[in-house]
Amino acid sequence: MTQIRLGVAQPRTWYGTDERRNLDEAVSLIRQAGATGCDLLLFPENFPGPYRERGRFDSIGPLSSAAKENKVAVVAGTSEETEPGSNRFHIIAAVIGADGTVKGRYHRTHPAGPYIYPNGDLWDFHYKEADEFPVFDMGWGKLAMLVCSEVFVPEIARILALKGAEVCLMHAGLLIDELGYTDNWRTLVRARAIENLMYTATTVHLFPEEFGRKYRQAELRLPPTGSHLTAGIAMIASPERVLCESHEPGILSAVLDIDRIRWLRETDEELIVPAPYRTIPGVLKWRRPELYGALTAQPAATAARREP
């Protein structure tokens, strides 16, 4: 039986001149994950950083050392310049093995830049989109990532599933609850799990409550979180149910049965009452790619204008 424990970290995030403090927080969370038996730990988008064009620092080196010391694989967020001196940056989800080796990186692909990243309180750089969808063999199974609002683009998760991904981590950025996106976000994270027969998970940065007030265009009365931080959206889902979720800071974890995913993908649906599954199995085998040409025939009037 192939099972792993996945942890999703929902940290208090520092920004501006204090952003290097996130690295210490990330190392502390890796230690906690190791102490509680997590095999894999997910951080939010771009956590622990860096988030800005200036004041760059290395986060991957210290995270790799912590992962090796605590025997926990890590998916961390950072940004990297597309090439030296370009002043354009990729949003990165870096995969670090439990032995401390960097197994690879996913570079955010959607939407085309610059999107929301320049001149923000947290982010401040010129984002450039990438064009590849890597899947990583972790030994226990196949892992893939997408970043934040890419959860609204179903083609990404489907491509990753067709490339063999059994777990797809969908870490998010900021103020999901305060913007009013939480219900749709939870629905889409679950939908990606159901339609692709994979495990999915999401998590988000937490900030002091005043951080969110800067973005308000009207007086809103939001329920207190109890932590004096913005609200979280941590969730882990299987194709059959939500395994766990939390709005509070800390590490949320659940056991993932990888063999169950493989069985659901291989099994054909039958009319059995009660059914031995809580979702329709085998749906990836239903695909008829010869019918899907319209997916790549985007009308010129709606095509996004891409920067040179």
Helices and strands as residue ranges (DSSP letters): E 3-10, G 16-18, H 21-35, E 40-42, H 60-70, E 73-81, E 89-96, E 102-107, E 136-137, E 142-147, G 148-152, H 154-162, E 167-171, H 176-179, H 182-196, E 199-202, H 209-213, E 234-237, E 242-246, E 250-257, H 258-266, G 283-286, G 289-291, G 293-295, G 300-302
